[in-house]
Amino acid sequence: MNRNYFHLHLVSDATGETLIAVSRAVAALFQSAASIEHVYPLIRSRAQLDRAIAEISSAPGIVLFTLVDEELSEVLQAACSEMGSPTLSVLQPVLSLFQSYLGAVSTSRPGAQHMLNAEYFKRIDALNFTMMHDDGQQPENLEQADVLLLGVSRTSKTPTSIYLANRGVKTANIPLVPGVPLPSLVTSLKKPLVIGLIASPERIVQIRQNRLLTLNADQETPYVDRLSVAEEIAQSKKLFVAHGWPIIDVTRRSIEETAAAIMDFYKEHKLRLATES
């Protein structure tokens, strides 16, 4: 399929993460077009903005911005209007809605969403824990986890764990390997929510084959044999059912969708723990 390319300029007085997330979510809906991203973070002075405008004029396109300084916003919009580049203040519609509902005026603080606070340190703590307990490491500390993910190789345990950690959820994961028993304490955990991840044998085989190719490894192995993989998945599902652990099929799910499903289970789990205590 032929794709049309266009320039996408993201101008922010902070890190630009908000603009990147929003623009990519929308761009994903247009399969026939692809954006060439230009990111201008920490734009907080006229001189910095002028440099960004100069670059925009050399490759006109869509301009999205998050600038709380009204003067800078007006300068950017006027310049873009002259060069024919459409602009949008991504936060302004949401800000207006908040102001309308709350009856209060917002405080103009560039980068306020990235200020260090308790939530920030909670995410850092969760990331540190998750990296230290990836792939079955330090099983003796599993009771400290919020979520424990189990699954055969290539069920996206690690990327899902990291995504959850970025939400402040301490996540550990353990691979299910044929012939290798789970750490005995897993079945007696009280605090963590244990979740089993499964996928179709075809999907697992495809991912494993790609993995072996990148490693230049032998393809003649039970690791990518469909019948062997199907047996692995069947045994893992049997284990999950036996212990009453929730099961999520990740075959057609993105990491974000899997994490969202886990968060739903986790909310119920926390509520249940609260009522029992």
N, C-alpha and C positions, 0 to 999 in steps of 0.2 A: 504494500500500500504506500502510495506517495504521500509524504507529509509536508505541509506548509509550515515554514518557520517564521516566527515573529519575535521581536525584541520585547522583553518584559523587564521594566525597571522598577526596583523595589527600594524606596527611600524611607529610612527610618531614623528616629532619634535615639533608638536603642539598638538591640542586636540584629533586628530584622527577622527574628525567628517567627513572629506572628505573621508577617507578610509572606514569608516562605511557605509556611504551613497552609495558609488560606489559598494562596495562588496555585500551589501544587494540587490541592484538593479540587479546585475548579478546573485546572488545566487537564486533569486526568479524565474529565468528562468529554474532552474533545480529542478523539483518537486521530483525526485527520490533521491536527496541528500540534506543533511542538514549540515550546518557548525557549528562547535564549536568554537566560537570567543575567541581570546585572544588579548586584546588591550594593547599596550604599548605606552602611550602618553608621550609627553615632553622628548623624547630621544635626549639629546643635548651634551652628553659627552661619552667618551669611556667606562667609568665604567658603566653608565646606559645601554649602548648598550650591553656590555658583559653580564649583568644580563638578558637582553631580549633574547640574543642568547642562554644562558644556558636553559632558559625555552622552547625555540623553539626546542632545541635538545632533550628535554625530551618528546616532542609530535610533531614530524615532520609533516609538512603539507605545504599548500600554504602560501607564505609570500608576503604580499603587503606592500609597504613602501612609505613614503613621507619624505625624508631626504635631505635637501638642502646642507648639509655638504658632499662634495665629498669623503672625507676620511672615514667618518662613513658609507657612502653608499657602498664603496668598501669593507670595513671590513665585513659588513653584507652580501653582495653578496658572498664573498669568503667563509664565514662560512657556509652559506646555501648550497653552491655548494658542499662542503665537506660532508654535511649530506644528500644530495639528495633532498633538499626542493627547489622547483622552486620559484624564486623571480621576482617581477616586481615593478619598480618605477612608480607609477600610474601617477604622474604629468609630468614625463620626456618627453613622446611623445607630450603632449600639450605644454610644455615649449619649446621644439625644434621647433615646428611649429611657435610659437610666435617669437622666435629668428630669424628664417628664414625669416618670413614675415616682421618683424619690423626692422631687421638689427641691433639689439641692444642686448647687453648682460644683462641678468637678475641680480638683486642684491640678494645675498644669505642672506636672512633674515628669520630664522626659525619662523614659526607662523605669517608671515606677513599678511596672509589673515584674521587674527583675531585681528589686531590692532584696537584700538578704533578710530572711525572716525564718520563723520556725518551720514553715512548710519547705523552704529551700534546704535547710539542714536535714530535714526528714528524708528528702529525696537523696541527698548525698549519702546519708547513713544507709538507706536502702540499697543504693548502688554498690557501696562497699561490701555490704553483706552478700548481695547477690553474686558479685564477682568471686568472692571467697568461697561460695557454696555452689559454684557451677559444676555440672557434670559429676555430681556425687562427692565433691570435696567436703571435708570436715563434717561427716554425718553426725558426729557427737553433739553438734550445735543445732540440730534441726528443730528442736523445740522452740527456738528463738525466731523461727521463720513465721511469716504471715501465711504464705502459700508454698506448697511443695508440689512441683510438677513431675509426673512420672510418664515415661513413654519409651518406646523402642527408638533406636537411632534414627535421626532425621525426621522427627515429629515437631521440629521448631521449638524445642524446649528452651534453648539458650536465648535466642532473640526475643521470645515471648517473656522470658524472665527479666531481661534487660528493659523491655518496654514497661512491664509492671513496676520495676524498680524506679523508673522515671516518674511513676505516679505515686511514689512513696511507699510501695508495697515490698517488703522484704521477701524475696522469692528464691527458693532453692530448687534445684532440679537433679533428678537421678535417672540415668539411662537404665533401661531394662535390657540386660544382655543374657542371651540363652546360656543356661548353666551357671549363672552367677546370681546367688540369692540376694534379695533386698536386705539392707541393714535391718536387724531384728527390731530396732526401736521404731521403725516407720509405722508399724501396725499399732503402736501404743501411743502415738503422738496425741496430745490433747489440744494445744493451741492452734497449730497450723491447719489450714484447709488443704487436704490432699486431693489433687485432681489428676485424672488420667487422660493423656492425649493419644489419640489414635488417628490413623489415616488409611486410605485404601492401599492394598499391596502394590498396585500399579504406580501410585504416586511415590511411595517409599522407594521402590526399585528405581524409578526414574531419577530421583534425587541422589540416591546412593551411586548409581552408575556415573552420574556427572561428577560426583565427589571423587570416585576412583580415577576418572579420566584426568582430573586436575592433578592427581597425585602420581599419574602414570603407573597405577597399580594393576595387578592382575584382575581381569573381569570374571574369571572362572572361580567363583567363590560363593558359598551359601549366603553371603552378605547381600548379594543381588539376585539370588535365585527366587523366583516368584513364590514357589511352594513353601520354601523355607521362611520367606518374609511373611507370607500369609499365616503360617503357624505361629511366628513370633507375635503377630498382632492379635491372633485368636487367644493366645496364652495371656497376653497383657490385658485384654478385655475381660477374660475370665477372672484374673486377679482383681481388677477394679470392681467388678460386680460382687465378688466374694466379700469384699470389705466395705461395700456400699459407697465407694468413692465416685463422685460425679465424673462423667466421661464426655469429652469434647472431641468431635471428629474435625480435624484441621485440614482435611483434603481440599476443600474449596474455600477455605477461610484465609484471609490475610492475617498478619500478625495482630493488627489493630482489632479485627473482628474477634479473634480468639481471646485477646486480652479483655475486650468488652464483655464477652460471655463469662470469663473468669471473674471479673469484677462483680457481675450480678450474683454469682455463687458466693463470692466473698462477703458481700453485704448481708446475705441471708445467714452466712456462717457467723459473722460478728454479732448479729442480732440474737442468734441462738445461744452463743456463748454468754452474752449479756444477761439473757433471761435465766440461764442455768446458774449463774454466779450469785 
